[in-house]
Amino acid sequence: MTDLTITLEEDGNKGRYVARLPGSADEAEMTYSRISPSRIIVDHTGVPDAFKGMGVGKALALHIISEARTRGFTIVPLCPFLKAQADRNPDWGDVIEGMAAPAAG
């Protein structure tokens, strides 16, 4: 999956992270709406059939978690896919709203 590129496209308060693989016209996306300077709602993850089973959706989730930590925003996970990923990764609690942050230790 090292050839996967993820880019950000923003238009006002809407945006999406787009994943592409070389040689493919298909793209996967994770879309969001900005509700404040420090909060976004992720509402959709779409992965085309051509990318199924390749970990592209998970790569998008990991990317947005990293972006949230780097850029200082939190995520309201309305997207069922991102919510399921967050439930499997309790260490994301620092940037996913509605999760308890992991205990310091």
C-alpha positions as a Markdown table, in Angstrom:
| # | Residue | x | y | z |
|---|---|---|---|---|
| 1 | Met | 0.0 | 0.0 | 0.0 |
| 2 | Thr | 3.1 | 2.2 | -0.2 |
| 3 | Asp | 1.9 | 3.6 | -3.5 |
| 4 | Leu | -1.3 | 5.0 | -2.1 |
| 5 | Thr | -1.5 | 8.8 | -2.1 |
| 6 | Ile | -4.0 | 10.7 | 0.1 |
| 7 | Thr | -4.7 | 14.3 | -0.7 |
| 8 | Leu | -7.0 | 16.9 | 0.9 |
| 9 | Glu | -9.6 | 18.8 | -1.1 |
| 10 | Glu | -11.5 | 21.6 | 0.7 |
| 11 | Asp | -14.2 | 24.0 | -0.4 |
| 12 | Gly | -15.5 | 26.3 | 2.4 |
| 13 | Asn | -16.7 | 24.2 | 5.3 |
| 14 | Lys | -16.8 | 21.0 | 3.3 |
| 15 | Gly | -13.8 | 18.7 | 2.5 |
| 16 | Arg | -12.7 | 15.3 | 1.7 |
| 17 | Tyr | -9.6 | 13.2 | 1.9 |
| 18 | Val | -9.0 | 11.4 | -1.4 |
| 19 | Ala | -7.0 | 8.2 | -1.8 |
| 20 | Arg | -5.6 | 7.2 | -5.2 |
| 21 | Leu | -3.5 | 4.3 | -6.5 |
| 22 | Pro | -1.2 | 4.7 | -9.5 |
| 23 | Gly | -2.7 | 3.4 | -12.7 |
| 24 | Ser | -6.2 | 3.6 | -11.5 |
| 25 | Ala | -8.9 | 6.2 | -12.3 |
| 26 | Asp | -10.8 | 5.1 | -9.2 |
| 27 | Glu | -10.6 | 7.0 | -5.9 |
| 28 | Ala | -11.7 | 6.4 | -2.3 |
| 29 | Glu | -12.8 | 9.3 | -0.1 |
| 30 | Met | -13.6 | 10.3 | 3.4 |
| 31 | Thr | -15.8 | 13.4 | 3.5 |
| 32 | Tyr | -16.4 | 15.9 | 6.3 |
| 33 | Ser | -18.0 | 19.2 | 7.3 |
| 34 | Arg | -16.2 | 21.7 | 9.5 |
| 35 | Ile | -18.5 | 22.8 | 12.3 |
| 36 | Ser | -15.9 | 25.0 | 14.1 |
| 37 | Pro | -12.2 | 25.8 | 13.7 |
| 38 | Ser | -11.4 | 22.8 | 15.9 |
| 39 | Arg | -14.2 | 20.3 | 15.1 |
| 40 | Ile | -15.2 | 18.4 | 12.0 |
| 41 | Ile | -18.0 | 15.8 | 11.3 |
| 42 | Val | -16.9 | 12.9 | 9.2 |
| 43 | Asp | -20.0 | 11.8 | 7.5 |
| 44 | His | -19.0 | 9.3 | 4.8 |
| 45 | Thr | -16.3 | 6.9 | 3.7 |
| 46 | Gly | -16.5 | 5.5 | 0.2 |
| 47 | Val | -14.2 | 2.9 | -1.3 |
| 48 | Pro | -14.7 | 1.6 | -4.8 |
| 49 | Asp | -15.0 | -2.1 | -5.5 |
| 50 | Ala | -11.6 | -1.9 | -7.3 |
| 51 | Phe | -10.0 | -1.1 | -3.9 |
| 52 | Lys | -12.0 | -3.5 | -1.7 |
| 53 | Gly | -9.9 | -5.6 | 0.6 |
| 54 | Met | -6.7 | -3.5 | 0.2 |
| 55 | Gly | -6.9 | -1.5 | 3.4 |
| 56 | Val | -7.7 | 1.8 | 1.7 |
| 57 | Gly | -10.5 | 2.7 | 4.1 |
| 58 | Lys | -8.3 | 2.0 | 7.1 |
| 59 | Ala | -5.5 | 4.1 | 5.5 |
| 60 | Leu | -8.0 | 7.0 | 5.2 |
| 61 | Ala | -9.0 | 6.6 | 8.8 |
| 62 | Leu | -5.4 | 6.5 | 10.0 |
| 63 | His | -4.7 | 9.5 | 7.9 |
| 64 | Ile | -7.5 | 11.7 | 9.3 |
| 65 | Ile | -6.6 | 10.7 | 12.8 |
| 66 | Ser | -3.0 | 11.8 | 12.2 |
| 67 | Glu | -4.2 | 15.0 | 10.6 |
| 68 | Ala | -6.5 | 15.7 | 13.6 |
| 69 | Arg | -3.5 | 15.3 | 16.0 |
| 70 | Thr | -1.2 | 17.4 | 13.8 |
| 71 | Arg | -3.6 | 20.2 | 13.0 |
| 72 | Gly | -5.4 | 20.3 | 16.4 |
| 73 | Phe | -9.0 | 19.3 | 15.6 |
| 74 | Thr | -11.4 | 16.8 | 16.9 |
| 75 | Ile | -13.7 | 14.5 | 14.9 |
| 76 | Val | -17.4 | 13.7 | 15.4 |
| 77 | Pro | -17.7 | 10.3 | 13.7 |
| 78 | Leu | -21.1 | 10.1 | 12.1 |
| 79 | Cys | -19.7 | 7.8 | 9.3 |
| 80 | Pro | -20.4 | 4.2 | 10.4 |
| 81 | Phe | -17.1 | 3.0 | 9.0 |
| 82 | Leu | -15.0 | 5.6 | 11.0 |
| 83 | Lys | -17.1 | 5.0 | 14.1 |
| 84 | Ala | -16.4 | 1.2 | 13.8 |
| 85 | Gln | -12.7 | 1.9 | 13.3 |
| 86 | Ala | -12.7 | 4.2 | 16.4 |
| 87 | Asp | -14.4 | 1.5 | 18.5 |
| 88 | Arg | -11.5 | -0.8 | 17.6 |
| 89 | Asn | -8.9 | 1.8 | 18.4 |
| 90 | Pro | -9.5 | 3.3 | 21.9 |
| 91 | Asp | -6.2 | 5.2 | 21.6 |
| 92 | Trp | -8.0 | 7.5 | 19.2 |
| 93 | Gly | -10.0 | 9.0 | 22.1 |
| 94 | Asp | -7.9 | 12.1 | 22.1 |
| 95 | Val | -9.3 | 13.2 | 18.8 |
| 96 | Ile | -12.6 | 11.2 | 18.4 |
| 97 | Glu | -15.5 | 12.9 | 20.3 |
| 98 | Gly | -17.6 | 10.6 | 22.4 |
| 99 | Met | -14.7 | 8.3 | 23.3 |
| 100 | Ala | -12.8 | 8.4 | 26.6 |
| 101 | Ala | -9.3 | 9.5 | 26.1 |
| 102 | Pro | -6.8 | 6.7 | 27.0 |
| 103 | Ala | -5.5 | 6.8 | 30.5 |
| 104 | Ala | -2.0 | 8.2 | 31.0 |
| 105 | Gly | 0.4 | 5.6 | 32.2 |
